[in-house]
């Protein structure tokens, strides 16, 4: 049996997995629970969570440090941001304007990962993105 391809979770899917797993369909929860599957989170997502939390918007208070620690405890690997990732953003088509999502797509492409996202717009980037069926 071939090992499952590694998945980089986008910020929404990552938060649902960590904070509200019931928002994910059971088949996806089972897939993400399979220890044979390498799961990654990006420093980009921690940055996005930290910024959104610091804006003090009602209904969004997530401690980025606690999120990181919990994900590492769960066996996730952390994907750092590199200069190659940042430079790759300039070559992406303008399918999506969100800078966090664009950097996540660039990371997936540079690292040979599949980005698991709930955002249908990101499918415009092609096979590097997989839609989380919600």
Secondary structure, DSSP 8 states (H G I E B T S, - for coil): ------EEE-HHHHHHHHH-GGGS-HHHHHHHH-TTS-EEEEHHHHHHHHHHHHTT-TT----HHHHHHHHHHTT-EEE---HHHHHHHTTS-TT---HHHHHHHHHHHHHT-EEEES-GGGGGG-TTEEE---
